[in-house]
């Protein structure tokens, strides 16, 4: 069964990551196994200089898998650097292990999204599109969409689960 995908979009500093930090455990308490894609426009380093995996990448490995009993990390060098598509990233998930994928970023594209907006950013609301399903804001705009306070985590969780029912096969 394919996991559902929900975007979390908004301007930088609007509280997207903070919302995710609060939503993930709330969904987990309801038995939802969550995966996350975090889009960034900045370079980042997952490896630590001096560690074996970093040394192997520095030696020229274009893909490195680091595996332990507790976790697996996959690092892929992209030459020339180019942004991956959402479809490429979604294909990397083990669909059998998760029920819902939350995508932070990818403001544009055909995925249902919650818009996160904070008055303090000084940024206007982005132009509404057909993929917005709700808003999380400290200043709900007069739009015909459900709007939630950033502190209404249980209500947001209820809303997500009403839009994306999680139907896991159970064994008896």
N, C-alpha and C positions, 0 to 999 in steps of 0.2 A: 504494500500500500504506500502510495506517494505522500510525503508530508505536505501539509498546507504551508503557504508562504505568505507572510505579512510584512510589508515595509513599514519602517519607522523613519519619517523624513522631517526635515526642518533645517533652519539655518544653523551654522556653527554657534555653539553656546546656548542653544535653546533648551537643552536638557534631554536629548535623545538617549545618551549613554546612561544617565541617571535613571531615566524611566526604565530602560532595559534592566538595569541592576535591581530594580524593585519588582518588575514584572516577572522575570525569570523564576525567582523563588516562589512567587504567588502562583504561577502556572504549575511549577513543580509540586507544590502542596496539593494540587488538584490532579496529580498523576500525569501531567503533560511533560513529555521529554522534549526539551527545546534545543535547537541548534541555532547558531548566530553567524551571520555574515556581517562583518564590519568593513565598510568601504572607507578608504582613506586616500587622500591625494598627496600624502607625504610618504617619503621613503621610511622604512622601519627595519629594525634588526631584531630578529627573533632569537638568533644564536648569540652566544657569549664568546667574545674573542678568547682564544686560548683553548677552548673546549674542542674535543676531537671533531665533532660535526662541523664546527666553524672552520677548523683547519682543512677539512676535506673540501668544503665549499671554496675556500681560498685557493685550494690546489686545482680547482676547475670543475668540480662536479656540478652539473646543471640541475640535478634533482637529488635531494638527500632525504631519506626517511630516518627519523630517530624514533626508536621504539623501546618502551619499557613495559612491564606488566600493567602499569597504571594509565599510560597514554601513548599516543603515536602522533608525531608531528611530521608534516611533509613540507619541505621547502623546495620551491621551484624557482630557478633564476629565469627571468624573461629577457631575452636578448633578441632584438632591441626591446627596451622596456615599452610596454603598452598596457593599457588598462584591460583587465579581463572582463568578459561579459558576465552578466548575472547568470545566464544559462551555464556557462563554464563552471562557475563557482558552485551552483546548485548541484551539478553533476558529481561533485567531489564528495558529497555527503553520503553516508551509509544510511539509506532511507529506512532500513529495518530498525535502526536504533533511535529514531526521532519521530515525533508527531507534528511538530510545528517548527518552521524556520523563520526567525525574525531577522530582517535585513535592515541594517542601519546604513542609510545612504541610498544610492540609486534613486534620487528624487524623480527621475523621469523614467518612464517605462510602464508597461502594462501589468503592474502588480498592485493589489489593493494596499493602501497605505493609510496609516494614522499620521496626521500632521502634528508635530510638536512645535509649539510657538510660545515664546515668552516675551512679554512686553519689554523687559529690561534689555533685550538685545538691540532695541531701537530699529529693528528690521520690520518691514511690512509683511503681511501675510503673502506667501507666494500666490501666484495666480491659481485659482482652484481648477482642478481637472476632474475628469470622470472617475479617477481611481481613488480619490479620497473617500474613506468610509467613516471617518471621525476625526475629531480634533482633541488634542490634549493641550490645554492652555490655562494660564492664570488670568486671561482676559478673553472670554469666549466671544468670538465674532458673531454678528447676526447672519449666520449661514444656516441653510437647511440640512445640518449634519449634527449627529450627536457630539456634544462637547463635554469633556471631563476635566476636572481639576487635576493637576499633576499628583496630588495626594490621594486621589480616589482610585487607588490601585485595585481594590476588590471589584469596584464597578467596571473598571477598564478590563480586568480579567474576565468578568462575566460577559462583557460586550464581545471580547475576542472569541470566547468559547461559544457564544451564540452565533457568531458569523462563521466560525471554523470549528464545527463539531469534530471532536477527536474520537474516532471509532477504531479502537484497537481490538484485534482478535484476541479472545481469551481462551485459555485451555482449561478444560474441566476434568 
